[in-house]
């Protein structure tokens, strides 16, 4: 089945074995809630600092989860490096692209 048949890209990922999708965002709760509702993630956390993002990823890995982190900014870099695989958005910060294992075009997820 083509991914266009799914309501969202997150739904497509879940249908292909991704167990959980979370958003960790430095923005305010209202912004995080709006984004989470729009993309259909399982959980979200707002006002998250870079070190806290990295610790969240590290905790998941300690619990035995395989973690894929997607980010675009300097604030995402510690978590990108902590993840099993880090994915940077091509028009994001240079440091995120350098640290990430994979870089993708923002308009071609």
MDTraj code that builds the backbone (N, CA, C; nanometers):
import mdtraj as md
import numpy as np

residues = "UNK UNK UNK UNK UNK UNK UNK UNK UNK UNK UNK UNK UNK UNK UNK UNK UNK UNK UNK UNK UNK UNK UNK UNK UNK UNK UNK UNK UNK UNK UNK UNK UNK UNK UNK UNK UNK UNK UNK UNK UNK UNK UNK UNK UNK UNK UNK UNK UNK UNK UNK UNK UNK UNK UNK UNK UNK UNK UNK UNK UNK UNK UNK UNK UNK UNK UNK UNK UNK UNK UNK UNK UNK UNK UNK UNK UNK UNK UNK UNK UNK UNK UNK UNK UNK UNK UNK UNK UNK UNK UNK UNK UNK UNK UNK UNK UNK UNK UNK UNK UNK UNK UNK UNK UNK UNK UNK UNK UNK".split()
xyz = np.array([
    [0.0839, -0.1178, 0.0000],
    [0.0000, 0.0000, 0.0000],
    [0.0880, 0.1236, 0.0000],
    [0.0531, 0.2199, -0.0788],
    [0.1306, 0.3428, -0.0879],
    [0.1072, 0.4290, 0.0350],
    [0.2084, 0.5080, 0.0729],
    [0.1960, 0.5890, 0.1936],
    [0.0925, 0.6999, 0.1816],
    [0.0543, 0.7387, 0.0611],
    [-0.0462, 0.8434, 0.0459],
    [-0.1832, 0.7990, 0.0978],
    [-0.2048, 0.6677, 0.1097],
    [-0.3329, 0.6163, 0.1569],
    [-0.3494, 0.6343, 0.3074],
    [-0.2429, 0.6650, 0.3772],
    [-0.2486, 0.6833, 0.5214],
    [-0.2843, 0.8269, 0.5543],
    [-0.3473, 0.8454, 0.6697],
    [-0.3869, 0.9786, 0.7147],
    [-0.2646, 1.0680, 0.7379],
    [-0.1578, 1.0090, 0.7904],
    [-0.0377, 1.0872, 0.8175],
    [0.0857, 1.0002, 0.7984],
    [0.2006, 1.0640, 0.7909],
    [0.3262, 0.9905, 0.7815],
    [0.3515, 0.9112, 0.9091],
    [0.3072, 0.9634, 1.0233],
    [0.3226, 0.8912, 1.1494],
    [0.2397, 0.7625, 1.1444],
    [0.1192, 0.7709, 1.0952],
    [0.0351, 0.6519, 1.0815],
    [0.1028, 0.5482, 0.9923],
    [0.1653, 0.5933, 0.8873],
    [0.2391, 0.5053, 0.7964],
    [0.3535, 0.4363, 0.8713],
    [0.4289, 0.5107, 0.9505],
    [0.5392, 0.4528, 1.0260],
    [0.4896, 0.3477, 1.1248],
    [0.3843, 0.3779, 1.1960],
    [0.3280, 0.2845, 1.2932],
    [0.2826, 0.1562, 1.2236],
    [0.2250, 0.1696, 1.1058],
    [0.1794, 0.0509, 1.0328],
    [0.2956, -0.0363, 0.9864],
    [0.4156, 0.0203, 0.9891],
    [0.5351, -0.0538, 0.9487],
    [0.6250, -0.0895, 1.0674],
    [0.5682, -0.0941, 1.1865],
    [0.6400, -0.1473, 1.3014],
    [0.6961, -0.0494, 1.4016],
    [0.6806, 0.0795, 1.3806],
    [0.7270, 0.1764, 1.4802],
    [0.6307, 0.1687, 1.5989],
    [0.6845, 0.1378, 1.7171],
    [0.5993, 0.1113, 1.8335],
    [0.5426, 0.2373, 1.8979],
    [0.6184, 0.3450, 1.8953],
    [0.5753, 0.4653, 1.9646],
    [0.6349, 0.5873, 1.8967],
    [0.5577, 0.6945, 1.8916],
    [0.6069, 0.8199, 1.8359],
    [0.5840, 0.9312, 1.9368],
    [0.6898, 1.0037, 1.9678],
    [0.6835, 1.1113, 2.0665],
    [0.7442, 1.2378, 2.0071],
    [0.6960, 1.3513, 2.0529],
    [0.7556, 1.4801, 2.0180],
    [0.8162, 1.5390, 2.1446],
    [0.9418, 1.5782, 2.1336],
    [1.0104, 1.6529, 2.2390],
    [1.0425, 1.7875, 2.1778],
    [0.9843, 1.8924, 2.2320],
    [0.9963, 2.0229, 2.1677],
    [1.0263, 2.1298, 2.2729],
    [1.1098, 2.2225, 2.2354],
    [1.1444, 2.3312, 2.3265],
    [1.0373, 2.4378, 2.3359],
    [0.9449, 2.4370, 2.2418],
    [0.8388, 2.5376, 2.2389],
    [0.7394, 2.5190, 2.3536],
    [0.6455, 2.6117, 2.3622],
    [0.5451, 2.6088, 2.4678],
    [0.4448, 2.4944, 2.4476],
    [0.3699, 2.4661, 2.5533],
    [0.2731, 2.3569, 2.5524],
    [0.1711, 2.3723, 2.4396],
    [0.1220, 2.4910, 2.4209],
    [0.0187, 2.5138, 2.3186],
    [0.0685, 2.4773, 2.1777],
    [0.1902, 2.5184, 2.1463],
    [0.2493, 2.4851, 2.0166],
    [0.2695, 2.3348, 2.0042],
    [0.3231, 2.2743, 2.1084],
    [0.3467, 2.1292, 2.1072],
    [0.2165, 2.0520, 2.0899],
    [0.1120, 2.0940, 2.1593],
    [-0.0169, 2.0260, 2.1498],
    [-0.0741, 2.0359, 2.0088],
    [-0.0603, 2.1521, 1.9477],
    [-0.1121, 2.1711, 1.8119],
    [-0.0372, 2.0833, 1.7122],
    [0.0945, 2.0786, 1.7237],
    [0.1735, 1.9948, 1.6331],
    [0.1420, 1.8474, 1.6553],
    [0.1360, 1.8055, 1.7801],
    [0.1067, 1.6659, 1.8122],
    [-0.0288, 1.6227, 1.7563],
    [-0.1283, 1.7088, 1.7697],
    [-0.2614, 1.6775, 1.7168],
    [-0.2597, 1.6697, 1.5645],
    [-0.1849, 1.7581, 1.5029],
    [-0.1789, 1.7616, 1.3565],
    [-0.1123, 1.6376, 1.2986],
    [-0.0036, 1.5910, 1.3606],
    [0.0702, 1.4783, 1.3038],
    [0.0310, 1.3437, 1.3629],
    [-0.0404, 1.3431, 1.4742],
    [-0.0921, 1.2184, 1.5294],
    [0.0077, 1.1340, 1.6057],
    [0.0908, 1.1960, 1.6877],
    [0.1875, 1.1209, 1.7676],
    [0.1232, 1.0632, 1.8932],
    [0.1941, 0.9686, 1.9557],
    [0.1433, 0.9048, 2.0769],
    [0.1520, 0.9957, 2.1987],
    [0.2596, 1.0730, 2.2084],
    [0.2820, 1.1552, 2.3263],
    [0.3672, 1.2752, 2.2865],
    [0.3623, 1.3801, 2.3669],
    [0.4486, 1.4950, 2.3427],
    [0.4872, 1.5586, 2.4743],
    [0.6000, 1.6271, 2.4717],
    [0.6489, 1.7013, 2.5871],
    [0.6953, 1.8376, 2.5376],
    [0.6531, 1.9422, 2.6064],
    [0.6862, 2.0793, 2.5669],
    [0.7896, 2.1376, 2.6613],
    [0.8572, 2.2425, 2.6146],
    [0.9549, 2.3120, 2.6975],
    [1.0746, 2.2259, 2.7338],
    [1.1104, 2.1321, 2.6471],
    [1.2180, 2.0376, 2.6760],
    [1.3528, 2.0980, 2.6363],
    [1.4461, 2.0973, 2.7289],
    [1.5808, 2.1472, 2.7042],
    [1.6640, 2.0435, 2.6293],
    [1.7687, 2.0869, 2.5576],
    [1.8516, 1.9933, 2.4814],
    [1.9041, 1.8749, 2.5641],
    [1.9537, 1.9014, 2.6833],
    [2.0058, 1.7934, 2.7681],
    [1.8944, 1.6957, 2.8075],
    [1.7739, 1.7488, 2.8276],
    [1.6612, 1.6625, 2.8647],
    [1.6174, 1.5750, 2.7466],
    [1.6271, 1.6295, 2.6250],
    [1.5978, 1.5489, 2.5063],
    [1.6962, 1.4322, 2.4982],
    [1.8245, 1.4618, 2.5176],
    [1.9273, 1.3582, 2.5114],
    [1.9061, 1.2535, 2.6206],
    [1.8706, 1.2974, 2.7407],
    [1.8467, 1.2031, 2.8510],
    [1.7245, 1.1166, 2.8238],
    [1.6215, 1.1731, 2.7652],
    [1.5011, 1.0970, 2.7293],
    [1.5373, 0.9855, 2.6314],
    [1.6163, 1.0200, 2.5301],
    [1.6602, 0.9203, 2.4315],
    [1.7476, 0.8149, 2.4993],
    [1.8407, 0.8580, 2.5847],
    [1.9295, 0.7649, 2.6549],
    [1.8490, 0.6693, 2.7435],
    [1.7468, 0.7214, 2.8120],
    [1.6635, 0.6367, 2.8983],
    [1.5909, 0.5300, 2.8173],
    [1.5353, 0.5697, 2.7041],
    [1.4676, 0.4725, 2.6186],
    [1.5640, 0.3627, 2.5732],
    [1.6840, 0.4013, 2.5384],
    [1.7839, 0.3023, 2.4958],
    [1.8229, 0.2106, 2.6115],
    [1.8382, 0.2660, 2.7326],
    [1.8699, 0.1826, 2.8491],
    [1.7591, 0.0816, 2.8760],
    [1.6363, 0.1203, 2.8446],
    [1.5214, 0.0305, 2.8625],
    [1.5125, -0.0748, 2.7519],
    [1.6030, -0.0685, 2.6556],
    [1.6074, -0.1688, 2.5500],
    [1.5382, -0.1305, 2.4210],
    [1.4933, -0.0072, 2.4104],
    [1.4271, 0.0383, 2.2885],
    [1.5309, 0.0810, 2.1840],
    [1.4978, 0.0624, 2.0598],
    [1.5757, 0.1191, 1.9504],
    [1.5148, 0.2547, 1.9211],
    [1.5973, 0.3580, 1.9211],
    [1.5461, 0.4943, 1.9112],
    [1.5939, 0.5619, 1.7828],
    [1.4985, 0.6138, 1.7101],
    [1.5229, 0.6955, 1.5923],
    [1.4829, 0.8372, 1.6284],
    [1.5751, 0.9304, 1.6163],
    [1.5505, 1.0701, 1.6521],
    [1.5549, 1.1541, 1.5256],
    [1.4541, 1.2376, 1.5086],
    [1.4499, 1.3302, 1.3964],
    [1.4576, 1.4715, 1.4540],
    [1.5474, 1.5527, 1.4000],
    [1.5604, 1.6888, 1.4489],
    [1.6188, 1.7802, 1.3435],
    [1.6080, 1.9091, 1.3690],
    [1.6579, 2.0048, 1.2707],
    [1.7428, 2.1158, 1.3293],
    [1.7569, 2.1197, 1.4591],
    [1.8240, 2.2348, 1.5177],
    [1.9409, 2.2007, 1.6065],
    [2.0097, 2.3050, 1.6476],
    [2.1214, 2.2915, 1.7407],
    [2.0735, 2.2225, 1.8678],
    [1.9537, 2.2569, 1.9143],
    [1.8990, 2.1993, 2.0366],
    [1.8714, 2.0501, 2.0252],
    [1.8607, 1.9990, 1.9044],
    [1.8352, 1.8563, 1.8834],
    [1.9633, 1.7744, 1.8746],
    [2.0753, 1.8401, 1.8570],
    [2.2017, 1.7705, 1.8321],
    [2.2406, 1.6693, 1.9398],
    [2.2304, 1.7018, 2.0701],
    [2.2659, 1.6003, 2.1703],
    [2.1784, 1.4746, 2.1600],
    [2.0506, 1.4911, 2.1355],
    [1.9611, 1.3751, 2.1245],
    [1.9861, 1.2983, 1.9954],
    [2.0184, 1.3696, 1.8875],
    [2.0515, 1.3025, 1.7618],
    [2.1725, 1.2113, 1.7800],
    [2.2719, 1.2580, 1.8539],
    [2.3921, 1.1775, 1.8738],
    [2.3674, 1.0630, 1.9718],
    [2.2717, 1.0761, 2.0593],
    [2.2392, 0.9730, 2.1589],
    [2.1555, 0.8601, 2.0995],
    [2.0818, 0.8881, 1.9936],
    [1.9896, 0.7903, 1.9341],
    [2.0647, 0.6797, 1.8598],
    [1.9963, 0.5672, 1.8403],
    [2.0523, 0.4606, 1.7573],
    [2.0736, 0.5114, 1.6154],
    [1.9815, 0.5917, 1.5687],
    [1.9944, 0.6559, 1.4379],
    [1.9367, 0.7963, 1.4489],
    [2.0143, 0.8934, 1.4038],
    [1.9700, 1.0317, 1.4039],
    [1.9420, 1.0766, 1.2619],
    [1.8302, 1.1456, 1.2452],
    [1.7910, 1.1966, 1.1143],
    [1.7769, 1.3480, 1.1244],
    [1.8510, 1.4177, 1.0410],
    [1.8428, 1.5634, 1.0374],
    [1.7639, 1.6071, 0.9149],
    [1.6981, 1.7202, 0.9277],
    [1.6260, 1.7814, 0.8173],
    [1.7254, 1.8701, 0.7425],
    [1.7287, 1.8583, 0.6107],
    [1.8329, 1.9220, 0.5296],
    [1.8420, 2.0732, 0.5437],
    [1.7310, 2.1398, 0.5700],
    [1.7390, 2.2853, 0.5831],
    [1.7539, 2.3297, 0.7283],
    [1.7882, 2.2359, 0.8167],
    [1.8105, 2.2667, 0.9572],
    [1.9525, 2.3126, 0.9830],
    [1.9885, 2.3151, 1.1092],
    [2.1203, 2.3623, 1.1508],
    [2.2314, 2.2704, 1.1000],
    [2.3427, 2.3307, 1.0651],
    [2.4572, 2.2551, 1.0135],
    [2.5059, 2.1505, 1.1127],
    [2.5063, 2.1826, 1.2414],
    [2.5534, 2.0870, 1.3422],
    [2.4628, 1.9639, 1.3478],
    [2.3339, 1.9833, 1.3325],
    [2.2410, 1.8701, 1.3316],
    [2.2693, 1.7800, 1.2122],
    [2.2926, 1.8395, 1.0971],
    [2.3242, 1.7605, 0.9768],
    [2.4566, 1.6860, 0.9940],
    [2.5535, 1.7494, 1.0583],
    [2.6841, 1.6872, 1.0782],
    [2.6758, 1.5684, 1.1749],
    [2.5991, 1.5811, 1.2800],
    [2.5890, 1.4767, 1.3827],
    [2.5006, 1.3606, 1.3371],
    [2.3983, 1.3913, 1.2625],
    [2.3000, 1.2894, 1.2237],
    [2.3620, 1.1820, 1.1333],
    [2.3018, 1.0638, 1.1385],
    [2.3430, 0.9533, 1.0530],
    [2.2845, 0.9692, 0.9128],
    [2.1693, 1.0348, 0.9056],
    [2.0938, 1.0483, 0.7815],
    [2.0447, 1.1923, 0.7720],
    [2.0444, 1.2483, 0.6519],
    [1.9850, 1.3797, 0.6286],
    [1.8801, 1.3648, 0.5207],
    [1.7618, 1.4189, 0.5463],
    [1.6521, 1.4111, 0.4473],
    [1.6016, 1.5502, 0.4142],
    [1.5427, 1.5615, 0.2960],
    [1.4843, 1.6888, 0.2534],
    [1.3550, 1.7132, 0.3317],
    [1.3350, 1.8338, 0.3780],
    [1.2188, 1.8680, 0.4587],
    [1.0883, 1.8458, 0.3827],
    [1.0909, 1.8636, 0.2515],
    [0.9675, 1.8497, 0.1750],
    [0.9504, 1.7087, 0.1186],
    [1.0359, 1.6151, 0.1590],
    [1.0289, 1.4797, 0.1056],
    [1.0492, 1.3758, 0.2152],
    [0.9731, 1.3882, 0.3220],
    [0.9883, 1.2928, 0.4322],
    [0.9583, 1.1510, 0.3880],
])
top = md.Topology()
chain = top.add_chain()
for i, resn in enumerate(residues, 1):
    res = top.add_residue(resn, chain, resSeq=i)
    for name in ("N", "CA", "C"):
        top.add_atom(name, md.element.get_by_symbol(name[0]), res)
traj = md.Trajectory(xyz[None], top)
